[in-house]
Amino acid sequence: MNSRNLHVIIVGASISGLTLAHCLSSTNVDFTLLEARSSQFTHGAGLVIQPNGARILDQLGLYDKVSRQAERMVSHTTSFDDGRLLLNIDIRHITLRRTGYPLSIISRQALLSILYDHLPRRDRVLFDKKIVRVTSSPKAVTVHTADGSQLCGDLVVGADGIHSIVRSQMWQYIRSNKDAARFFLAREMPLHVSFTGVFGISDPIEGLEQGIAYRTCGTGWSMLILVGTDAQVFCYVSIACPPSSKPHRRRQQGKASLEPMLEPFLHVHVTRQVLFREVFLHAKSCTYVPLEESFQNQWSAGRFACIGDAVHKMTPNIGQGANCAIETAASLGNHILLASNTDAPCTEESLGSMLGTWETAHKGRMRTFSWVAQSVARIEAGGNCWKRFLRSYLGYYHAAMGIALLGDITPQTARVQHLPLPPHKITAVDSRIDPQEKDWSMRFSGIPVVSTIIVALLLVVQSLTRPEPSGVI
Ligand SMILES: Cc1cc2nc3c(=O)[nH]c(=O)nc-3n(C[C@H](O)[C@H](O)[C@H](O)COP(=O)(O)OP(=O)(O)OC[C@H]3O[C@@H](n4cnc5c(N)ncnc54)[C@H](O)[C@@H]3O)c2cc1C
């Protein structure tokens, strides 16, 4: 085997960039990770680690660390905004039984710290390196930083989020090299903002219990409250906004400036006893963000590739943004390793062709996640009677199955090919003695029929127009 020590430049030290760095750390591939921030610390609230992300973290030796800092999710409640409970699902075993991994609630900051602190080649991560330009030649790719420095490599990977500079530079490259377009109508997809969101972290609140996800929906909005370790409360409010030609407000922080926007939600029930007002009053941090959605139809060209939010940005309603970012990073790592282990010369064409194979293999799966996230966001915030019916119907009859199937591990789920699969963690749960298991087995018995119905219903919803604005923004 020929080891050619490919040098990969990764732009962005967040979930996807650090996961890719971990995947490459145990190989002969060299990498440099450049991050615009001045330190590892960043904003964000809570994330749910689902089995598709958990298995990769486990392969990388990080899952036990994640488990120690995460709260295992025990139940998921869906309520109407007046506090009436639609459904409470005990989800302790739902994913554990099928995959060996429970759903876990962890703060975004804790996950990023684990990814960074346990990176074997931490000296390869450089902070305060904002990329402003990327140029490519047949021999190498060069990234230019805001401080005037340059770095050359074989491949540049944009793990730099929704406003990816690498993605825009890749499209500039495609425009000047028409052959690099993967199909006739390939183009950079615009970012859509149909929802804006507020992320927050609050101190413990009496009545909100650790390990529970509280979901409430209303016309033009939906709300998800996750209670993590030490009863820390992570909240996420998604608000439908009217179509507008005006650019949306930029990221904004602070309780005082967000109070007018959240005022209409203060009376909303999180549970029968707890109002959203409590969550807001206890908030330690609050951030407003436009929730862009975009699925890019081309992820790579020549010596460029993009992963994570840079190519598949979804609303957080199904909690898959971070898990999908982990998956795309691992799948790209597999293909980079294959390219570095072949005898063929490392040309722009050979790298482009390797990246084309990666895209074809992985893009369809991510398209499905993006589509489901898009549909769920619209159903949850739906205002007309059809969407309200659909919301209650799906929430009541199919929430459990949706939760189980979304993060499920299937042959298509990405994993790190050069690392062994973790030993199966399932401790057999006897359905004869656990009533929850019996209930769960019954819910699962109609998978094929029910899945078909769900897909048909979602298809109808997809064809509907924008979500009804809540009138708040
Ligand atoms: C600040 C923030 C908070 C979030 N909070 C939550 C949450 O609480 N719950 C939830 O479910 N989801 C949250 N998300 C979404 C979820 O975390 C994303 O789906 C996931 O982080 C995607 O990871 P990523 O690595 O692809 O991109 P990102 O997490 O967006 O990371 C991109 C990285 O690239 C860096 N970067 C950007 N431009 C440049 C440049 N020019 N040069 C160098 N570096 C650059 C950024 O500083 C950042 O570190 C949040 C996202 C962000 C950005």
The ligand as a Gaussian input file, in Angstrom:
#p B3LYP/6-31G(d) Opt

LIG

0 1
 C      -23.585000      29.046000      17.468000
 C      -24.481000      27.864000      17.187000
 C      -25.323000      27.347000      18.152000
 C      -26.134000      26.227000      17.906000
 N      -26.904000      25.733000      18.914000
 C      -27.667000      24.638000      18.692000
 C      -28.447000      24.094000      19.726000
 O      -28.427000      24.583000      20.820000
 N      -29.214000      23.006000      19.471000
 C      -29.233000      22.414000      18.233000
 O      -29.933000      21.413000      18.034000
 N      -28.473000      22.899000      17.234000
 C      -27.711000      23.984000      17.441000
 N      -26.959000      24.466000      16.437000
 C      -26.989000      23.715000      15.177000
 C      -26.109000      22.469000      15.224000
 O      -25.174000      22.619000      16.241000
 C      -25.490000      22.345000      13.853000
 O      -26.331000      21.553000      13.041000
 C      -24.117000      21.734000      13.913000
 O      -23.351000      22.498000      14.821000
 C      -23.481000      21.741000      12.545000
 O      -22.104000      21.654000      12.724000
 P      -21.074000      22.218000      11.689000
 O      -19.756000      21.827000      12.249000
 O      -21.413000      21.767000      10.324000
 O      -21.259000      23.811000      11.655000
 P      -21.199000      24.920000      12.796000
 O      -21.518000      24.340000      14.119000
 O      -21.990000      26.057000      12.307000
 O      -19.662000      25.358000      12.860000
 C      -19.003000      26.078000      11.861000
 C      -17.632000      26.465000      12.402000
 O      -16.886000      27.088000      11.361000
 C      -16.290000      28.266000      11.863000
 N      -16.127000      29.186000      10.738000
 C      -17.112000      29.806000      10.049000
 N      -16.582000      30.567000       9.060000
 C      -15.242000      30.412000       9.134000
 C      -14.162000      30.950000       8.377000
 N      -14.363000      31.816000       7.380000
 N      -12.905000      30.592000       8.709000
 C      -12.677000      29.722000       9.731000
 N      -13.674000      29.181000      10.487000
 C      -14.943000      29.532000      10.184000
 C      -17.284000      28.783000      12.920000
 O      -16.649000      29.642000      13.835000
 C      -17.721000      27.481000      13.551000
 O      -16.881000      27.072000      14.580000
 C      -26.135000      25.605000      16.647000
 C      -25.281000      26.135000      15.665000
 C      -24.453000      27.241000      15.927000
 C      -23.500000      27.799000      14.890000

